[in-house]
Amino acid sequence: MSLPASPANLRVNGDRLWQSLMDLAQIGATPKGGVCRLALTDLDRQARDLFISWAKDAGCSVSVDQIGNIFARRPGRNPDLPPIMTGSHIDTQPTGGKFDGCFGVMAGLEVLRSLNDLGIETEAPIEVVAWTNEEGSRFAPCMMGSGVFIGRLGLEETLAKTDEHGTTVGTALTAIGYAGDRPVPGHAVGAYFEAHIEQGPILEAEQKTVGVVIGALGQKWFDVTLTGVEAHAGPTPMERRNDALLGAAEVIQAVNATALGHLPYACGTVGFVTVAPNSRNVIPGQVKFSVDLRHLHAEVLDQMVADVRAAVDAAAAKHGLQSEMVPTADFPPLAFAPHLVEAVRNGAAALGAPHMDIVSGAGHDAIFLAEVAPAAMIFVPCENGISHNEIENAAPDDLAAGASVLLSAMVAQAGVASSTAA
């Protein structure tokens, strides 16, 4: 037996990867070319069944845990070693695309198939996982499967979560036949890689094929409520108003300003607003809105929060309002494992793929896995940076390059026990 001459030899079958993505996208296909496959629906069951059939055809054993995560394992020579894992999700947004999450799972499947093609036996097992309910579209919170796997989310409380119709996660899992028996929190993981479309415009703008993800932005979310006094829009003089919407507008400007003032790596967004009573001739008496702040460095993120709190206090004092700012999510900034980041960088260089370091602004299952194992991510471009949209698109060659880098990085961590490759 001979070992591969160099990592440059490790390339996936790009045509097969693309076909798998297109076949998967037929389940829940929308008229505009996207996919609607919400978590734990019958369409999700069909996609899960297809993934399992492909994994078994590739010679893998398959298991399902108590939150419905699917694990496809290719054995290594040493079964006592923790697996080198990759994966993502196959649930989508209501108006989702073909590639968000699905690329990561299909790229992992293509790694398994390519190892078979190359006749490579790894020292450690290789495992591909499809995480349950990453999107959080039907059931909150998002990243549910990986959160339960690492023990961040409790199993029983998560199974009791309901959708808008009152159906629980546990009921839905049972209904589609994916209430597994593998215990959670889950098993040890030697390393975790996740391949993903960028969901942003940077790689395309910089004409790079591979994004070497060095970390993920920290996130702090809040619900802000400003309460004033409802009054008639005509008889109430301007100087005697307690206008909650006017105060909210000033805070919203402050959210934007603090992000612009802490570039790079800063984002500030108000994406949800409700106004009461929401009548055209009534001064708004109460406004509720979300605040989403992100940055790569914890101390800067804390300063951004302080800036917004100061703006809330100032607006309340100026307009005679009561204020409340309640935290709803807190994810610290994350630096991925340096040796895995370097493995991704080396894989891109060996492939001859133009690459650059990049930071993830979005949440991914890799963020949870990084709490229990070394983790890293691989990004590839998506057209115009558009994602969570039916027109989401990615080039076949870019997807193949990302999957080849994934193959190289995983083999580097798993080790080659034997090979029949020339």
C-alpha positions in Angstrom: 0.0 0.0 0.0 1.2 3.5 -0.7 0.2 6.8 1.0 -1.0 9.8 -0.9 2.0 11.8 -2.2 0.7 15.2 -0.8 -2.4 16.9 0.5 -2.8 18.3 -3.1 -3.9 14.8 -4.1 -6.9 15.0 -1.9 -9.7 16.3 -4.0 -13.4 15.5 -3.9 -15.6 14.7 -6.8 -17.2 18.1 -7.5 -19.8 16.8 -9.9 -21.0 14.3 -7.3 -21.1 16.9 -4.6 -23.2 19.2 -6.8 -25.6 16.5 -7.7 -26.1 15.6 -4.1 -26.9 19.2 -3.3 -29.4 19.4 -6.2 -31.1 16.1 -5.3 -31.4 17.2 -1.7 -32.9 20.5 -2.8 -35.8 18.8 -4.5 -37.2 18.0 -1.1 -39.2 21.1 -0.2 -38.3 22.9 -3.5 -40.0 26.3 -4.0 -41.2 27.8 -7.2 -38.5 30.5 -7.0 -35.7 27.9 -6.9 -35.2 27.8 -3.2 -36.1 25.4 -0.4 -38.7 25.4 2.4 -37.9 22.5 4.7 -38.6 23.4 8.3 -37.2 21.4 11.1 -39.0 18.2 12.2 -41.6 18.4 9.4 -42.3 15.5 7.0 -40.0 17.2 4.4 -37.3 17.2 7.0 -37.9 13.5 7.5 -37.5 12.8 3.8 -34.2 14.8 3.7 -32.9 12.9 6.8 -33.9 9.6 5.2 -32.0 10.4 2.0 -28.9 11.5 3.9 -28.9 8.3 5.9 -29.4 6.1 2.8 -26.4 7.9 1.2 -24.3 7.5 4.3 -25.1 3.7 4.6 -24.2 3.3 0.9 -20.9 4.8 1.7 -20.3 2.1 4.3 -21.1 4.2 7.4 -22.9 3.2 10.6 -25.6 5.6 11.5 -27.0 6.6 14.9 -29.5 9.2 16.2 -29.5 10.8 19.5 -32.3 11.9 21.8 -32.7 15.4 20.1 -32.6 13.9 16.6 -29.1 14.6 15.6 -27.9 12.1 13.0 -24.3 10.7 13.1 -22.8 8.8 10.2 -19.5 7.2 11.2 -16.8 5.8 8.9 -14.5 3.6 11.1 -10.9 4.3 11.6 -8.2 1.8 12.4 -8.3 2.8 16.1 -11.9 2.8 17.2 -10.9 4.1 20.7 -9.9 7.5 19.2 -12.6 10.2 19.3 -14.0 10.9 15.8 -12.9 13.8 13.6 -16.3 15.3 13.0 -17.8 17.6 10.4 -21.3 18.6 9.7 -24.0 21.3 9.6 -27.8 21.2 9.1 -30.4 20.4 6.5 -33.4 22.3 7.9 -34.0 25.6 6.1 -35.7 29.0 6.5 -39.2 29.3 5.2 -37.8 31.0 2.1 -34.4 29.4 2.2 -31.8 28.4 -0.3 -30.1 25.2 -1.5 -26.8 25.7 0.2 -27.1 27.2 3.7 -26.2 24.3 6.1 -26.9 21.7 3.4 -23.4 22.3 1.8 -21.7 21.4 5.1 -23.6 18.1 5.4 -23.1 17.2 1.8 -19.5 18.2 1.9 -19.0 15.9 4.8 -20.7 13.1 2.9 -18.4 13.8 -0.1 -15.4 13.5 2.3 -16.7 10.0 3.2 -17.2 9.0 -0.5 -13.8 10.4 -1.5 -12.0 8.5 1.2 -13.6 5.4 -0.2 -12.6 6.3 -3.7 -9.0 7.0 -2.6 -8.8 3.8 -0.5 -7.7 5.7 2.5 -8.1 4.2 6.0 -7.8 6.9 8.6 -6.4 6.3 12.1 -9.3 8.0 13.9 -12.9 7.5 12.8 -14.5 10.1 10.6 -18.0 11.3 11.5 -20.6 13.4 9.7 -23.4 15.0 11.6 -26.7 16.6 10.6 -27.7 18.8 13.5 -31.4 19.2 14.4 -33.1 22.6 14.1 -30.1 24.9 13.5 -32.3 27.6 11.9 -34.8 28.0 14.7 -37.5 28.9 12.3 -40.1 26.5 13.6 -38.8 26.0 17.1 -36.7 28.4 19.2 -33.9 28.5 20.0 -31.7 28.1 17.0 -28.7 25.7 17.0 -30.9 23.4 19.1 -29.3 20.1 18.3 -25.7 21.1 18.9 -26.8 23.0 22.0 -28.3 19.8 23.5 -25.3 17.7 22.3 -22.8 19.8 24.2 -25.0 20.2 27.3 -25.6 23.9 26.9 -29.4 23.2 26.4 -31.2 20.7 28.6 -32.9 17.8 26.9 -36.2 17.8 28.7 -36.8 21.6 28.5 -35.8 21.5 24.8 -38.2 18.6 24.0 -40.9 20.7 25.6 -40.4 23.7 23.3 -43.4 24.4 21.1 -44.0 25.8 17.6 -46.7 28.4 16.8 -49.3 25.6 16.7 -48.4 24.2 20.1 -46.6 21.1 18.8 -43.7 20.2 21.0 -40.2 19.3 19.8 -40.6 15.9 21.4 -43.9 15.2 19.6 -42.5 16.3 16.3 -39.4 14.1 16.7 -41.6 11.1 17.4 -43.9 11.9 14.5 -41.1 11.8 12.0 -39.4 8.8 13.6 -36.3 10.6 14.7 -36.6 10.4 18.5 -33.3 8.5 18.9 -31.9 6.7 21.8 -28.2 7.8 21.7 -27.7 9.7 25.0 -27.1 13.4 25.4 -24.9 15.3 26.2 -22.9 13.6 23.5 -19.7 11.7 22.9 -16.2 13.0 22.8 -15.1 14.7 19.6 -11.4 14.8 18.5 -11.9 17.9 16.2 -14.9 19.5 14.5 -14.9 21.2 11.1 -17.8 22.9 9.5 -18.0 24.0 5.8 -20.4 26.7 5.0 -21.3 29.3 2.4 -20.1 32.7 3.7 -23.6 34.3 3.8 -21.9 37.6 3.2 -20.2 39.5 0.4 -16.5 39.6 1.4 -15.0 36.5 -0.4 -16.8 37.4 -3.6 -15.6 41.0 -3.4 -12.0 40.0 -2.7 -12.1 37.2 -5.4 -11.2 34.5 -2.9 -12.4 30.9 -3.2 -11.8 29.9 0.5 -12.4 31.7 3.7 -10.2 30.5 6.5 -12.4 31.3 9.5 -10.4 32.4 12.4 -13.2 33.1 14.8 -16.8 34.3 15.3 -18.2 37.6 16.5 -19.5 37.8 20.0 -23.2 38.6 20.2 -25.3 40.4 22.8 -29.0 40.8 22.2 -31.5 42.9 24.1 -35.2 43.7 24.2 -35.7 47.4 24.8 -39.0 48.9 26.0 -39.6 52.7 26.1 -42.8 53.8 27.7 -44.2 57.3 27.4 -47.8 58.7 27.4 -50.3 58.1 24.6 -52.0 61.4 23.7 -53.9 63.0 20.9 -51.6 64.1 18.0 -53.5 67.4 17.5 -54.1 69.1 20.8 -50.9 68.0 22.6 -48.1 70.6 22.1 -44.8 69.3 21.0 -43.0 70.5 24.1 -45.4 68.6 26.3 -45.2 65.2 24.7 -43.7 62.0 26.1 -43.2 60.4 22.7 -41.8 56.8 23.0 -41.2 56.5 19.3 -39.1 59.7 19.2 -36.9 58.2 22.0 -36.7 54.9 20.3 -35.5 56.6 17.1 -32.7 58.2 19.0 -31.6 54.9 20.5 -31.8 53.2 17.1 -29.5 55.9 15.7 -27.1 55.2 18.6 -27.1 51.5 17.8 -25.9 52.3 14.3 -23.4 54.9 15.5 -21.7 52.7 18.0 -21.2 50.0 15.4 -19.8 52.5 12.9 -17.6 53.8 15.7 -16.0 50.4 16.5 -15.1 49.1 13.1 -13.8 46.6 11.9 -15.8 43.6 13.2 -18.6 45.6 14.6 -22.3 45.2 13.7 -25.3 46.9 15.3 -28.9 46.1 14.2 -32.4 46.9 15.3 -34.5 44.3 13.4 -37.8 44.2 15.3 -40.0 47.1 16.4 -43.5 47.3 17.7 -45.3 50.6 18.4 -48.4 51.0 20.5 -51.1 51.9 19.9 -49.8 52.2 16.3 -52.5 54.7 15.3 -51.8 57.6 13.0 -53.3 60.3 15.2 -52.0 59.1 18.5 -48.6 59.9 20.0 -46.9 56.5 20.6 -47.1 55.5 24.2 -44.8 52.5 24.1 -42.2 51.1 21.7 -40.5 47.7 22.0 -37.5 46.9 19.8 -34.6 44.5 19.6 -31.0 45.4 19.7 -28.3 43.0 18.2 -24.7 44.0 18.9 -21.7 42.0 17.6 -17.9 42.3 17.7 -14.9 40.1 17.7 -13.3 41.5 20.9 -15.2 41.2 24.2 -14.0 44.5 25.6 -15.2 46.4 22.5 -18.5 44.5 22.6 -18.9 45.6 26.2 -18.3 49.2 25.2 -20.9 49.0 22.5 -23.4 47.7 25.1 -22.5 50.6 27.4 -23.0 53.1 24.5 -26.5 51.8 23.9 -27.4 51.7 27.6 -26.3 55.4 27.8 -28.4 56.2 24.8 -31.4 54.5 26.3 -31.0 56.4 29.6 -30.5 59.7 27.7 -33.5 59.3 25.6 -35.7 58.4 28.6 -34.5 61.4 30.5 -34.9 63.8 27.5 -38.5 62.6 26.6 -39.8 61.7 30.1 -40.0 58.0 29.4 -39.6 54.8 31.4 -37.1 52.4 30.0 -36.1 48.7 30.2 -33.2 46.9 28.5 -33.4 43.2 29.0 -30.7 40.8 27.8 -32.0 38.0 25.6 -28.8 36.3 24.2 -25.1 36.4 25.0 -22.5 34.6 22.9 -18.9 35.5 23.7 -16.5 36.2 20.9 -14.8 32.9 19.7 -11.3 32.2 18.4 -11.2 28.9 16.6 -8.5 26.3 17.4 -5.2 27.6 15.9 -4.0 24.2 14.7 -7.3 23.5 12.9 -7.3 27.0 11.4 -3.8 26.2 10.1 -5.0 22.9 8.7 -7.6 24.7 6.7 -5.1 27.3 5.5 -2.7 24.5 4.5 -5.4 22.7 2.7 -6.3 25.8 0.7 -2.7 26.4 -0.2 -2.1 22.8 -1.2 -5.2 23.0 -3.5 -3.9 26.3 -5.0 -7.2 28.0 -4.0 -7.1 31.7 -3.4 -7.9 32.2 0.3 -8.0 34.7 3.1 -8.6 34.9 6.8 -12.2 35.8 7.7 -14.5 36.2 10.7 -17.9 34.7 10.9 -20.6 37.2 11.7 -23.4 34.6 11.9 -24.1 31.9 14.5 -23.2 28.3 13.5 -23.2 24.9 15.2 -19.4 25.2 15.2 -19.7 27.9 17.9 -21.3 25.4 20.3 -18.9 22.6 19.3 -15.9 24.8 20.1 -16.9 24.6 23.8 -16.2 20.9 23.9 -13.6 20.3 21.2 -11.2 22.0 18.9 -13.2 23.5 16.1 -12.8 25.5 12.8 -14.8 26.5 9.8 -14.3 26.8 6.0 -16.2 29.4 4.1 -16.9 29.6 0.3 -18.4 32.5 -1.6 -22.1 32.9 -2.2 -23.4 35.0 -5.0 -23.8 38.7 -4.0 -23.5 37.6 -0.4 -27.2 36.6 -0.3 -28.4 33.9 2.0 -31.7 33.1 3.9 -33.3 33.7 0.5 -34.6 31.5 -2.3 -32.1 33.0 -4.8 -29.2 32.0 -2.6 -26.5 30.6 -5.0 -22.9 29.3 -5.0 -20.6 28.2 -7.8 -20.0 24.4 -8.2 -16.2 24.9 -8.4 -16.1 27.0 -5.2 -18.2 24.3 -3.4 -15.8 21.6 -4.6 -12.8 23.6 -3.5 -14.3 24.1 0.0 -15.1 20.4 0.3 -11.5 19.4 -0.9 -10.1 21.7 1.8 -12.4 20.0 4.3 -11.1 16.6 3.1 -7.5 17.6 3.5 -8.0 19.2 6.9 -9.9 16.2 8.3 -7.3 13.7 7.0 -4.6 15.8 8.6 -6.3 15.5 11.9 -7.5 11.9 11.6 -4.2 10.5 10.3 -3.7 8.1 7.4 -3.4 4.5 8.7 -3.2 3.0 5.2 -4.0 3.8 1.6 -4.3 2.2 -1.8 -4.0 5.6 -3.5 -1.3 6.0 -6.1 
